Amino acid sequence: LKIKALRKVHNIFIINLCIHDLLVMNTIPTFIDSQLTGGVTFKIDAYCQGTSLVLAVGCIGSICNISTVAVNRYLAICHTNISRSIFTWKKCAIMIAILWIYAILLVLPTQLGWGSFIFQQKSDVCVFDWTASDSYTIFLGIFAFLVPSNAIMFSYWNIYKTVRASAKAVGAHVVKNKNTKSSQNAGVTNAWTKPAPKKTSRTDIKLAIQLLVLFIIFCVCWTPYLLISLIIDRDALLPKPLYLFAGTLIGMNSVINPPVYLIFNKSLRTELIKCLPSYCQRVITRKSRVNEIQDAPTETVDA
């Protein structure tokens, strides 16, 4: 909030997404410890339930947060006036509180007898017991994954259609202007010229792409685990390395996300560089200038 360049409404959701990633990353040391000790600590029920709750809230919060920002981008690009009235600072703070409550409420039934967490020998960690309650598994699948995923796909499909239509309209307008100028040069006057159609903001498109990349990464990292646990091997008969691989991918999801934030967010990169020692700042700035010079188009002079 102190940095003016980052004081934008959508960044509050990115910060919230970072917090969810930290929750998931916080369980990585416990996962490593479990692999070294054979899951001794996870066999303590309170420890098992506590770490599983944190991991579950972090993961569900991540996908719900990504879906909220996808809807934000959909409204910002396709319905600008509606977006400005809905996504104010105060309303965004309320939305974030609702996202946290929503994630906690989806996981809370495991502590009340509907569904549960268990210690899984194949991965040496505590996970959802997908076989404990089919009704809870269906409930969680719908509200934790299906609803957010559909919101994301709906948003990006409409963003794609809007951006495509905008590009076509701008292209047609450019061609029409060229024809108009040609007519004027030929002595034909045009009393009325149609205003140029509004072009979709490049910043909005870039942020939409960032969230799409995060969603794809989430799907890639979570699909192996969900396929193995829910469909392929409900009786846990597959070899242990497959479970370890699937569990590692889940942890990697939150490790990959921060570099994605930096790649797509120039303002965040700039402010992060300012936090580095002066020598590092000079080196990075010098390299970026060299890259800009190399990428700049060269002009040719005709003899």
C-alpha positions as CSV (number, residue, x, y, z in Angstrom):
1,L,0.0,0.0,0.0
2,K,3.0,2.4,0.6
3,I,4.2,1.9,-3.0
4,K,2.1,4.0,-5.4
5,A,3.0,1.9,-8.5
6,L,1.5,-1.2,-6.9
7,R,-1.6,0.5,-5.4
8,K,-4.1,-1.1,-7.8
9,V,-7.2,-3.0,-6.9
10,H,-6.3,-6.3,-8.7
11,N,-3.0,-6.4,-6.8
12,I,-4.8,-7.0,-3.5
13,F,-5.9,-10.4,-4.9
14,I,-2.4,-11.2,-6.1
15,I,-1.2,-10.5,-2.5
16,N,-3.9,-12.8,-1.2
17,L,-2.8,-15.5,-3.7
18,C,0.8,-15.1,-2.4
19,I,-0.5,-15.7,1.2
20,H,-2.2,-18.9,0.1
21,D,1.0,-20.0,-1.7
22,L,2.9,-19.4,1.5
23,L,0.4,-21.6,3.4
24,V,1.1,-24.4,0.9
25,M,4.9,-23.9,0.9
26,N,4.8,-24.0,4.7
27,T,3.9,-27.7,4.5
28,I,6.9,-28.5,2.3
29,P,9.4,-28.7,5.2
30,T,7.0,-31.1,7.0
31,F,6.8,-33.2,3.8
32,I,10.6,-33.4,3.6
33,D,10.8,-34.3,7.3
34,S,8.2,-37.0,6.7
35,Q,10.3,-38.6,3.9
36,L,13.3,-38.7,6.2
37,T,11.6,-40.1,9.3
38,G,9.0,-42.3,7.6
39,G,6.1,-40.1,8.6
40,V,6.6,-40.4,12.4
41,T,5.3,-36.9,13.1
42,F,2.3,-37.3,10.9
43,K,1.2,-40.3,12.9
44,I,0.4,-37.8,15.7
45,D,-3.3,-37.1,15.0
46,A,-3.3,-33.4,16.0
47,Y,-0.2,-32.7,13.9
48,C,-1.8,-34.6,11.0
49,Q,-5.1,-32.8,11.2
50,G,-3.4,-29.4,11.6
51,T,-1.0,-29.6,8.7
52,S,-3.7,-31.0,6.4
53,L,-6.1,-28.2,7.3
54,V,-3.5,-25.6,6.5
55,L,-2.6,-27.3,3.2
56,A,-6.3,-27.7,2.2
57,V,-7.2,-24.1,3.0
58,G,-4.2,-22.9,1.0
59,C,-5.0,-25.0,-2.1
60,I,-8.7,-24.3,-2.2
61,G,-8.0,-20.6,-1.5
62,S,-5.6,-20.5,-4.4
63,I,-8.0,-21.8,-7.0
64,C,-10.9,-19.6,-5.7
65,N,-8.6,-16.6,-5.7
66,I,-7.5,-17.2,-9.3
67,S,-11.2,-17.6,-10.3
68,T,-12.1,-14.3,-8.6
69,V,-9.3,-12.4,-10.4
70,A,-10.4,-14.1,-13.7
71,V,-13.9,-12.7,-13.2
72,N,-12.4,-9.3,-12.3
73,R,-10.5,-9.3,-15.6
74,Y,-13.6,-10.5,-17.5
75,L,-15.6,-7.5,-16.1
76,A,-12.7,-5.1,-16.6
77,I,-12.3,-6.0,-20.3
78,C,-15.9,-6.8,-21.3
79,H,-18.0,-4.7,-18.9
80,T,-15.8,-1.8,-17.7
81,N,-18.5,0.3,-16.0
82,I,-19.8,-2.7,-14.0
83,S,-16.2,-3.6,-13.0
84,R,-15.5,-0.1,-11.6
85,S,-18.6,-0.2,-9.4
86,I,-18.0,-3.8,-8.1
87,F,-14.3,-3.9,-7.5
88,T,-13.7,-1.0,-5.2
89,W,-11.1,-1.2,-2.4
90,K,-13.7,-1.8,0.3
91,K,-15.6,-4.4,-1.7
92,C,-12.4,-6.2,-2.6
93,A,-11.4,-6.5,1.1
94,I,-14.9,-8.0,1.8
95,M,-14.4,-10.4,-1.1
96,I,-11.1,-11.6,0.2
97,A,-12.6,-12.2,3.7
98,I,-15.4,-14.2,2.0
99,L,-12.8,-16.3,0.0
100,W,-11.0,-17.2,3.3
101,I,-14.3,-18.1,5.0
102,Y,-15.4,-20.1,1.9
103,A,-12.2,-22.2,1.9
104,I,-12.4,-22.8,5.7
105,L,-16.0,-23.8,5.5
106,L,-15.3,-26.4,2.7
107,V,-12.6,-28.0,4.9
108,L,-14.3,-27.7,8.2
109,P,-16.6,-30.8,7.7
110,T,-13.6,-33.1,8.0
111,Q,-13.4,-32.1,11.7
112,L,-17.1,-32.7,12.2
113,G,-17.3,-36.3,11.0
114,W,-18.1,-35.6,7.3
115,G,-15.0,-36.7,5.4
116,S,-11.6,-36.9,7.1
117,F,-7.8,-36.6,6.8
118,I,-5.7,-39.8,7.1
119,F,-2.1,-40.7,7.2
120,Q,-1.3,-42.2,3.8
121,Q,1.5,-44.8,3.8
122,K,2.3,-44.4,0.1
123,S,3.2,-40.7,0.4
124,D,4.1,-40.6,4.2
125,V,1.8,-37.5,4.6
126,C,-1.7,-36.7,5.7
127,V,-4.2,-36.3,2.9
128,F,-8.0,-36.2,2.3
129,D,-9.5,-39.7,2.7
130,W,-11.4,-39.7,-0.5
131,T,-13.0,-43.1,0.3
132,A,-14.3,-42.0,3.7
133,S,-17.4,-40.3,2.4
134,D,-18.5,-40.3,-1.3
135,S,-20.9,-37.5,-0.6
136,Y,-18.2,-35.2,0.8
137,T,-15.9,-36.1,-2.0
138,I,-18.6,-35.0,-4.5
139,F,-19.4,-31.9,-2.5
140,L,-15.7,-30.9,-2.3
141,G,-15.1,-31.6,-6.0
142,I,-18.0,-29.4,-7.1
143,F,-17.5,-26.4,-4.8
144,A,-13.6,-26.4,-4.5
145,F,-12.7,-27.3,-8.1
146,L,-15.6,-27.5,-10.5
147,V,-17.3,-24.1,-9.7
148,P,-14.0,-22.1,-9.7
149,S,-12.8,-23.8,-12.9
150,N,-16.0,-23.1,-14.7
151,A,-15.8,-19.5,-13.6
152,I,-12.3,-19.2,-15.0
153,M,-13.1,-20.9,-18.3
154,F,-16.3,-18.7,-18.8
155,S,-14.3,-15.6,-18.0
156,Y,-11.4,-16.4,-20.4
157,W,-13.7,-17.5,-23.2
158,N,-15.5,-14.2,-23.1
159,I,-12.3,-12.2,-22.7
160,Y,-11.0,-14.0,-25.9
161,K,-14.1,-13.2,-27.8
162,T,-14.1,-9.5,-26.7
163,V,-10.3,-9.0,-27.5
164,R,-10.7,-10.7,-30.9
165,A,-13.8,-8.5,-31.8
166,S,-11.9,-5.4,-30.6
167,A,-8.9,-6.2,-32.7
168,K,-11.1,-6.8,-35.8
169,A,-13.0,-3.5,-35.2
170,V,-9.7,-1.6,-34.8
171,G,-8.3,-3.2,-38.0
172,A,-11.4,-2.4,-40.0
173,H,-11.3,1.2,-38.7
174,V,-7.7,1.6,-39.8
175,V,-8.5,0.3,-43.3
176,K,-11.5,2.6,-43.5
177,N,-9.4,5.6,-42.5
178,K,-6.9,4.8,-45.3
179,N,-9.7,4.6,-47.8
180,T,-11.1,7.9,-46.5
181,K,-7.8,9.6,-46.9
182,S,-7.4,8.2,-50.4
183,S,-10.8,9.6,-51.3
184,Q,-9.9,13.0,-49.8
185,N,-6.7,13.1,-51.8
186,A,-8.8,12.3,-54.9
187,G,-11.0,15.3,-54.2
188,V,-13.9,13.5,-52.5
189,T,-14.8,15.0,-49.0
190,N,-16.3,13.0,-46.2
191,A,-18.4,15.2,-43.8
192,W,-18.7,12.7,-41.0
193,T,-16.0,10.3,-39.7
194,K,-16.9,7.4,-37.3
195,P,-14.8,7.6,-34.1
196,A,-12.2,4.9,-33.6
197,P,-13.5,1.8,-31.6
198,K,-12.0,1.4,-28.1
199,K,-9.0,-0.8,-28.0
200,T,-8.7,-3.3,-25.1
201,S,-6.1,-2.2,-22.6
202,R,-2.7,-4.0,-23.0
203,T,-2.3,-4.0,-19.2
204,D,-5.7,-5.8,-18.8
205,I,-4.8,-8.4,-21.4
206,K,-1.3,-9.0,-19.8
207,L,-2.9,-9.5,-16.4
208,A,-5.5,-11.9,-17.9
209,I,-2.7,-13.9,-19.5
210,Q,-0.9,-14.0,-16.1
211,L,-3.9,-15.5,-14.4
212,L,-4.5,-17.9,-17.2
213,V,-0.9,-19.2,-16.9
214,L,-1.4,-19.6,-13.1
215,F,-4.6,-21.6,-13.7
216,I,-2.8,-23.9,-16.2
217,I,0.1,-24.4,-13.7
218,F,-2.5,-25.2,-11.0
219,C,-4.2,-27.8,-13.3
220,V,-0.9,-29.4,-14.4
221,C,0.4,-29.7,-10.8
222,W,-2.9,-31.0,-9.3
223,T,-4.2,-33.3,-12.1
224,P,-1.8,-36.3,-11.4
225,Y,-2.7,-36.4,-7.7
226,L,-6.5,-36.1,-8.3
227,L,-6.4,-38.7,-11.1
228,I,-4.5,-41.2,-9.0
229,S,-6.5,-40.6,-5.8
230,L,-10.0,-40.3,-7.2
231,I,-10.0,-42.4,-10.3
232,I,-7.0,-44.6,-11.1
233,D,-6.0,-46.0,-7.6
234,R,-8.7,-45.5,-5.0
235,D,-7.4,-48.6,-3.2
236,A,-3.8,-47.3,-3.1
237,L,-2.2,-50.2,-5.1
238,L,0.2,-48.2,-7.3
239,P,3.9,-47.9,-6.4
240,K,5.0,-45.3,-3.8
241,P,7.2,-43.3,-6.2
242,L,4.0,-42.3,-8.2
243,Y,2.4,-40.9,-5.0
244,L,5.6,-39.0,-4.1
245,F,5.8,-37.5,-7.6
246,A,2.2,-36.3,-7.4
247,G,2.7,-34.9,-3.9
248,T,5.9,-33.1,-5.1
249,L,4.0,-31.5,-8.0
250,I,1.5,-30.0,-5.5
251,G,4.2,-28.4,-3.6
252,M,5.9,-27.1,-6.8
253,N,2.7,-25.3,-7.7
254,S,3.3,-22.7,-5.0
255,V,7.0,-22.5,-5.7
256,I,6.4,-21.7,-9.4
257,N,3.8,-19.0,-8.9
258,P,6.1,-16.2,-7.5
259,P,8.4,-16.2,-10.7
260,V,5.2,-16.0,-12.8
261,Y,4.1,-12.8,-10.8
262,L,7.5,-11.3,-11.5
263,I,7.6,-12.2,-15.2
264,F,4.2,-10.6,-16.0
265,N,4.2,-7.7,-13.5
266,K,6.8,-5.0,-14.5
267,S,5.8,-2.7,-11.6
268,L,6.5,-5.6,-9.1
269,R,9.8,-6.3,-10.7
270,T,10.9,-2.7,-10.5
271,E,10.0,-2.3,-6.8
272,L,11.7,-5.7,-6.0
273,I,14.9,-4.5,-7.7
274,K,14.8,-1.4,-5.5
275,C,15.0,-3.6,-2.4
276,L,18.2,-5.3,-3.6
277,P,21.7,-3.9,-2.8
278,S,22.9,-1.1,-5.0
279,Y,25.5,-3.2,-6.8
280,C,22.8,-5.8,-7.9
281,Q,20.5,-2.9,-9.0
282,R,23.3,-1.6,-11.3
283,V,24.0,-5.0,-12.8
284,I,20.3,-5.7,-13.5
285,T,19.7,-2.2,-14.9
286,R,22.7,-2.5,-17.2
287,K,21.6,-5.9,-18.5
288,S,18.0,-4.6,-19.1
289,R,19.4,-1.6,-21.1
290,V,21.5,-3.9,-23.2
291,N,18.5,-6.1,-24.0
292,E,16.4,-3.1,-24.9
293,I,19.1,-1.9,-27.3
294,Q,19.4,-5.3,-28.9
295,D,15.6,-5.7,-29.2
296,A,15.2,-2.2,-30.7
297,P,14.5,-2.2,-34.5
298,T,17.3,-1.0,-36.7
299,E,16.8,1.7,-39.3
300,T,18.2,1.3,-42.8
301,V,19.2,4.3,-44.9
302,D,18.8,4.1,-48.6
303,A,21.7,5.3,-50.7
